[in-house]
Amino acid sequence: MLDPDCDPETLAIHGDGRGETTDVGPPIHLSSTYRADSAEAFEQIASATRPERFYSRYGNPTVARVERLVAGLEGCEAALLCASGMGAISTTVLSLVSAGDHVVAQRSHYMGTSRLLAELLPRFGVAHTLVDQEDTAAFAAAIRPETRLMVLETPSNPVLAVTDLAAVAALARSRGIVTVADNTFASPINQRPRALGVDLVVHSATKYLGGHSDLVAGIVCGDRARIDAIWSQAIVLGACSNGFEAFLLLRGLRTLPLRVQRQNETALSLARYLSTHPRVTRVHYPGLESHPGHDLATRQMRGFGGVLSFEHRDGAAGARSFVERLRLATNAVSLGGVETLVAHVGSMWEDGLDQERHAAMTPGLVRLAVGLEHPDDLRRDLASALG
Ligand SMILES: *Cc1c(COP(=O)(O)O)cnc(C)c1O
C-alpha cells in the first residue's frame, strides 16, 4: 500500500495502484460489458456498488485507476470520473437537491454552473441565492431553513476572486449544509478543499488534470458514502467517462505536479511584468500583493495557479488587437494545457450577464492561461503584442 501522506509528485505516479496485470503502463479497457463465469458471480456483480467489471456505464478498470489517483491527490476517500466538468458538476448538484430545497452559490461561477442554477434547477423547484464570494458574511446571510447545498469556486473566473473555503465550510457544516467546491483553477497541487473542511471537490479534468488539451472529462471527489450516493444517480444520468479518456487522463496526471509548479512560476513572473507595463491598467492574480484575495490565497493555497487576467488601457479595441498580435500565445478558450491560451473576456461572454456578476469585468479584460513555453519567450510575445 502506498503511504497516503507521500508527496503529490509520488502520488501522481503511483496513486492509481499497480493494477492486476504486470503491465507497467496502464491498459486501456474498452469493453462495454464483462463476462460472468457463473450464475452466482453474475448475481453478485449485478447488485454490487460501483463494480469495475460489469457494464461500463457503472464502472471501468481504467476509469477506476484515475478515480483512485485523483481521490488521493485531493486527500479524499473516493472519486467518480464523469464525461466532462459540467457532467461532474450537474450530476453532483442534481444528486444532492430535491424540489423545495435552496442552494447558496457565488455570483461568479463557471458559466455552465451559473446556468445550471439559473435555468435548470428552477424547473425542478430548486431555488438559489447568489452571493459575493469575497464576503463570508454574505454566505451566512443567504442561508434559509431549506438550504441544502453551497456551491463554491476559487479562484474564480475571470478576475481570480478568492473564497474563504475554511470559513464557509465551517459555517455550512454547523448548519448541516453540504459544500461543493470547484477546484479546477487551483488544481489539487495548489489547493485541497477537503483539508479545509469542504465535503465534495469537483474538477473540469479537461484543464490541468489532463493538461494537454486533448480530452474532455470531469471528476468529483469526497467521502466514500457520498461518492457512492452520487454514483447511484450518475448511472441514471449517464454522464460516465470511458477507458480511452481515462488512459489519456492518467498519462497527463503523471506530470501534473511538475506542470503546475512551472505554470505557477511563469504566471507570477508574467503578472509582475504586466503590472509594470504602461498599456496595462490592472492585473488580477492572487499571487500579487495588490490582489484583494492575496492574504487569503497565501493562507489556503500552496501556489497561485496559471491563470491571470489584465485590463488593457485601450479597452475592448486594445484587448482585441493585443490578442491578434500575439505570436506564441494562442487565441482559444480553455486553460491548463501545455500551450498558453489567451482570450478577450468580453468577446467570450457577450450575453451581458457578466458585468452584474463582477464589477471588475471591464471591456478591456484579457484572460491569460499560461502553458509551458519558456517564460522569457512568453514575456517577449506579450511585450511585442502590447506594443
Ligand atoms: C472548464 C470548466 C468547467 C467545465 O468543464 P468541462 O470539462 O468543459 O465540462 C467547470 N468549471 C471550471 C472552473 C472550468 O474552468
The ligand as a Gaussian input file, in Angstrom:
#p B3LYP/6-31G(d) Opt

LIG

0 1
 C      -13.955000      24.346000     -17.937000
 C      -14.547000      24.496000     -16.596000
 C      -15.694000      23.790000     -16.220000
 C      -16.445000      22.896000     -17.188000
 O      -15.684000      21.802000     -17.555000
 P      -15.903000      20.979000     -18.925000
 O      -14.897000      19.910000     -18.827000
 O      -15.684000      21.947000     -20.051000
 O      -17.311000      20.487000     -18.878000
 C      -16.156000      23.931000     -14.928000
 N      -15.540000      24.744000     -14.047000
 C      -14.443000      25.448000     -14.377000
 C      -13.828000      26.340000     -13.353000
 C      -13.902000      25.358000     -15.656000
 O      -12.829000      26.078000     -15.985000

